[in-house]
Amino acid sequence: MTAPEISSIDDLFRHSPSLRTSALAVVALGANLPGAFGGPADMLRAAIPALQTLSESPVLVSGIVETEPEDCPPGSPRFANAVAVLKPRMDLTAVGFLVMLQKLETEFGRQRGGVRNAARVLDLDLISFGDQCIDTEFLTLPHPRARQRLFVMQPLASVWPAFRFPGDPATAAEHLLMLKAAI
């Protein structure tokens, strides 16, 4: 059985009416190298069924946007980016969920080490995990730079414009407007 088509946060709540926003995780997807499933956009599409295995409800995925590399080595190829919203399995803590995301990256062919922000076949960044605020050496939530990244805020605002980072009064749509105004 395939997962139902979920194209907005409203669809997600209609399909799973008992969901609470405090139980949802936001994951940013990125790729700028081809891999086993094709080009960067194909890699993102191939990652969705893998993300579904980590979720107790259908995964909401934004459209894929193509963006210029930010804070990457010179000559880095353009990125395909998207955002996924899901309800993490009950057996996963924020740290456990991050470990699973990193395992998926490795399974898709990502190689870590070397140059910071080097080109990659798949990047899965945990942006938020419910309303949790965490600051450890291994994990900081909400993601400390997500609000400054157009490649995160644009797809997030497209599927969940009213999303708010824990402790932040501004919505995803408002953060997107601020980012666009600064360009």
N, C-alpha and C positions, 0 to 999 in steps of 0.2 A: 504494500500500500504506500502511495506517495503522500508526502505532506501537502496540506492544502495551500493554495496560493494566498500568501499574506503580503499585501503591498503597503499597508499603513499600520500605524499603531492602533487605530480603531479596528481594523480587521483582526489584529492579534487579540484584542480584548473581546471582540465578538466571538472569536473561536474559543477563547479560554476566559470566560467571564470571571472566574475566581482569581485571576492574576492581579497582583498588586505591583505598582511601579517600583516599590522598594525591593521587589524580588527579581528584578530584571538586570541583566548585564549588557553592556554595550562593548562591542569589539570592532576595532578599525581593521580593515583588511587592505593590504597593499601588495603590489608586485611590480617589478620593472625588469624582470628577466623571464624568458620563456622557460618552461619546465616540461615535465612528463605529460602534461595535459594540454600543452599549446602555449600561446602567448600569454602575457600578463593577465589580460581580462579573462582568458580561459582558465588560468590558475585560480583566480578568485571564484569563478563559477564552480569549479571542481571542489573548492574548499567548503562550500555550503553544506553538502551532505555530511561531511566530516563534523562540521559545527553542530549539525542537527543531533548527532550522537551524544553531544554534551548538554542537550536541552530537553526539558520536560514539556515544552510546548513548541509549536511551529516556530521556525526562525524567521524573523522579519529582516529582509535584506533590502538595502537601498539600491538604486541604480548604480552602475559603475561610471565613475568620472575619470577622465584622463587629466593628470596634473604634471606640472613641472617639478623636478626634484627640488626639495628644500633641505638645506644643511647636509648635502651629500657631496661626495668627491666630484671634482670637475669631470665633465663628460658623461655623467650618469644618465642613463636613459629615462624617458618619461615614465610615470607611474600610472597604473590602473588602481583606483581606490574605491572602496565601498565601506558601508557600516552595516553590522548585523546587530540585532537586538534579540536576546533570547532569555529564557528562564533556565539558569544553570541547574543541573541535576542536584537533587537534595544531598547527595553524598560528597559534593564538591564545595570546599571552602574557596575563598578568593585566591589563596596561594595555590591550592590544588587545581583550580580552574586555569590559572596562569601556567602551571606546569603542563597541563593537558594541551593548552594552546601551543606551547613551545615544542611539545612532542609532535603535534600535527605539522608544525613548520618543518621539523626535521624529516618527517615522513614524506613531505612534499618536495624535499631536496634542498632545503635551506642549509647553508653551511655558515656557522658562526665563527667569529674570530677575525683578527686582522683589522681592516680599516673600519672605522665607525661609520655607520649609515651607508655601507657599501651596497651595491646592487644586490637584489635578492629575488628568488622565485616566489616567496610567500612571506609576508610579515603579518602577524596577528597581534595587535596591541590591545590589551585590556584597558578600556577607557574608564569604565565604572562597573561596580559590582554592587547592585542595589544602592543603598544609602551609606555604604561603608566608607570610612575615611581611614586609610592605612598609610603609614610612612615608615618603611623599613628599608634596609639595604637591598632587599630582593624585590619589593613591590611598593609602589606609591599609588594610592587611589584617593580621589579620582586622578587620572593621568595628568601629570603636572603641566604638560604643554598642549593638551588637546584643544583648549579654547583658543589658542593662537594659531591653530593649523586649519587653513581653509579646506584641505583635503580630508579632514575629519568633520568639521562643522557643516560643510555643504551637504554631504550625503546624510548626516545625522538629522539636520534640519528638514531634509526632504521627506523623511519617514516619521520623525517624531519632533515636530517643531516646538512642542511645549516641554521637551525634556529639560530638566534642571540638574546641574551638578549638585551634589550634596553641599548645602550651605551657601549656594549661589542663587541670588534672586533672579538672575537673567536666564532666559530660555535659550535653547539652541538656536532658534530663529533670530533672537536678539544678538547673540554672539556672532552669528553669520553676518548680520547687517553691520556690526561694528568692524568685523574683519574686512568686509568689502569697502567700507568707508575709509579704512586705513590704507587701502591699496592705491 
